[in-house]
Amino acid sequence: MYKQVLSYMVLASHALALPTLSTRQSNVPYGTVIYSCTQPGVVALTFDDGPFIYTEQLLNTLRASGQRATFFINGQNWDNINNHVSTVRRMVAEGHQVGSHTWSHADLATPDAAGVTSQMTQLEAALSSILGYFPQYMRPPYFSYNDAVLRTLGSLGYHVIQCDIDTLDWRYNTPATTGMSYSTYENGLNGGGTNSLMHDIHQTTVETLVPRVLSLLAQRGLRSVPVGECLGDAPANWYRTSR
């Protein structure tokens, strides 16, 4: 408990030094789609659509393995973020990165710039209330975007993260089929992929796929780190306190 409290105290002090939109210093491009890690010897495990009822179990598994991940979260999707405040705080306290996946998992290619902005700022407000700051990294739901969306996201100060290994665990989300997702991950890793997509909303992903992936990484001597770290971006650039 003392370590957890200390972690939150450190986070609170760091939040005071986080950049605003006008003082951002990241070398990672804004409003540009990024697929892969740039740093050697590391990979990024990323999880979309949570937090949900399986996320705490996933955090336990990651903690036991010593690996860190990125969570692209929604405000209102499978559940409301305000029902998982302690989970979101735990993500950051245990060294994971929190990114935006929009408020309601909206297809950003559909609304106008005002609608895109609303999807982003609603989640910013919720995360500001929970953490005291909000992300500079995001992933568009459905990987759906166009040039206008990217311009809006860039103007809002977001790094746009895709992936280069899509496990398709949303499709292969039963014990009988999850082996397909594992094979997809292994083949992607063999092909040089570094930035993978999974979903912490699926029980089979959390209980079966992730442990197998972590075992594979251990066999290969690879570390999973947050997306910002795998891009060489300092942690102070992952979040901001205001515009």
Secondary structure, DSSP 8 states (H G I E B T S, - for coil): -HHHHHHHHHHHHHHTT---GGG---SS-SSSEE-S--STTEEEEEEES---TTHHHHHHHHHHHT---EEEE-SBSSSBGGG-HHHHHHHHHTT-EEEE--SS---TTSS-HHHHHHHHHHHHHHHHHHHSSEESEE--GGG---HHHHHHHHHTT-EEE--SEE--TTTS-STTTHHHHHHHHHHHHHTT--EEEEETT-HHIIIIIHHHHHHHHHHHT-EE--HHHHTT--GGGSEES--
